[in-house]
Amino acid sequence: MAAGERTARTALRRAQDAGFIASASLRTAVRIAFPLDYRERLFPNLFAEARLC
């Protein structure tokens, strides 16, 4: 991706705000995350319909 640092930071912030990536702090590596609100869209029919705690 040929983007500037500001563009990359903005994209990462948006992904983090949406819950698709997570990080322990601003200086640590990011990891992929799957928000529960999107579980059926991301993984259709993977999870049984059950009440979440």
FENJOJO-V252347 format. One record per backbone hydrogen bond with DSSP energy under -0.5 kcal/mol. NH is the residue of the N-H (numbers start at 1). CO is the residue of the C=O. If there is no record, write none. Layout:
# FENJOJO-V252347
NH	CO
NH	CO
This chain:
# FENJOJO-V252347
3	1
8	4
9	5
10	6
11	7
12	8
13	9
14	10
15	11
16	12
17	13
18	14
19	15
19	16
20	15
21	15
22	31
28	25
31	22
33	20
35	33
38	35
39	36
42	38
43	39
46	43
47	43
50	48
